[in-house]
Amino acid sequence: MHGFVNPPVVHASTVLFESTEAMKKRQSLPYTYGLRGTPTTKALEEALSELEGAHDTILVPSGLAAITIPLLAFLGAGDHLLVVDSVYTPTRTFCNGTLKRMGVEIEYFDPHVGAGIAELMKPNTKVVFLEAPGSNTFEVMDVRAVCDAAHAGGAVTMLDNTWATPLYFRPLEHGVDLSIHALTKYPGGHSDVMMGSVSANEATIKRLRDTQMQIGVNAAPDDVYLVLRGLKTMGVRLERHQASALELAGWLESRDDVAEVRHPALFSFFDHELYDRQFSGSSGLFSFLLPGGFDQAAAFLDALRLIGLGYSWGGHESLAVAVDLSDRTICKGPGNGTFIRLQVGLEDVPDLKADLEGGFAAASAARG
Ligand SMILES: Cc1ncc(COP(=O)(O)O)c(C=O)c1O
């Protein structure tokens, strides 16, 4: 507008109408009330829809809300929901808590199920929920095979695409109906904003948008501005996250004090072929198995100085956490160590290696 490179940040609840006639015909107007959207939210929705190849996109205040709102939109009492077992833990907590209380039957499936999902489909299966790669354990699924079988059974498919971002994976091209993002991670990119998005195809957008409005959530204008700003550098940041994470993953794999590295882009990874066939790049999040008990893992983590201890990822700074797989029914750990999840930030790799060396020395000392 007026030649400015960026859209205006519109703070709004009220939108004024020219007449009662215009109020009556408000469904055809682009803006009617702050909750429904503003030129600021529309700019981000359009950018994400283009990146995802989607019909339209909704914005919500967190990545977790981008998971719960589509599930609420497409499920009701008496329905059956299939969820991949390697799902982000709060997704499982929502399913086992709120959805179960609503009367939804929940079943977890193996990420390697492929077309075999057809055998799990029931006449009342309404949603198949995917995440690829899986949280913390990084299994990669055959998205097309699962979606085709889900659609044949009449279910809607949703995928949490936060890890790859639409730059490295476009779920709608693989049969997914709704692509979910924690914009908090790479699109925001600076650990200072929380937001989520759901990009939908033409068949699912109306029900999704109606549910968003019935629940009454959208994203705040200053936060949307931060994500719009982050999105412009996401491509170059991701290249750096990708290169640094791959270098560290290879380095960790060569060490005797690491039992296993789970990074989909490593040739040695058990799902590398599935990753290579579907994804055009990898991001900065992966995990490795540190032998020993939790005491060794705690000693490793507590010795880190540059790398912070924290649960999020996708920001400029590196983070580490000990992975808890106690909620899993299928994708459990091998049991001979603790998975450490690394979020590789934008720091220099030699500095990160030196910090990790300190962690390994502390873990070794704790082993005695
Ligand atoms: C895979 C995945 N999806 C969704 C989320 C939720 O995002 P938010 O923290 O914005 O609620 C996270 C957060 O860690 C995540 O790891």
The ligand as a MOL file (V3000), in Angstrom:
LIG
                    3D

  0  0  0     0  0            999 V3000
M  V30 BEGIN CTAB
M  V30 COUNTS 16 16 0 0 0
M  V30 BEGIN ATOM
M  V30 1 C 6.1210 -30.6200 16.4930 0
M  V30 2 C 5.5070 -29.5090 17.2860 0
M  V30 3 N 4.2780 -29.1000 16.9710 0
M  V30 4 C 3.6670 -28.1110 17.6550 0
M  V30 5 C 4.2960 -27.4870 18.7040 0
M  V30 6 C 3.5360 -26.4550 19.4950 0
M  V30 7 O 3.9650 -25.1660 19.2460 0
M  V30 8 P 3.7560 -24.0030 20.3120 0
M  V30 9 O 4.9020 -24.1110 21.2680 0
M  V30 10 O 3.7620 -22.7640 19.4850 0
M  V30 11 O 2.4320 -24.2230 20.9820 0
M  V30 12 C 5.5880 -27.8590 19.0570 0
M  V30 13 C 6.2870 -27.1760 20.1740 0
M  V30 14 O 7.3330 -27.5680 20.6170 0
M  V30 15 C 6.2140 -28.9190 18.3450 0
M  V30 16 O 7.4410 -29.3530 18.6730 0
M  V30 END ATOM
M  V30 BEGIN BOND
M  V30 1 1 1 2
M  V30 2 1 2 3
M  V30 3 2 2 15
M  V30 4 2 3 4
M  V30 5 1 4 5
M  V30 6 1 5 6
M  V30 7 2 5 12
M  V30 8 1 6 7
M  V30 9 1 7 8
M  V30 10 2 8 9
M  V30 11 1 8 10
M  V30 12 1 8 11
M  V30 13 1 12 13
M  V30 14 1 12 15
M  V30 15 2 13 14
M  V30 16 1 15 16
M  V30 END BOND
M  V30 END CTAB
M  END
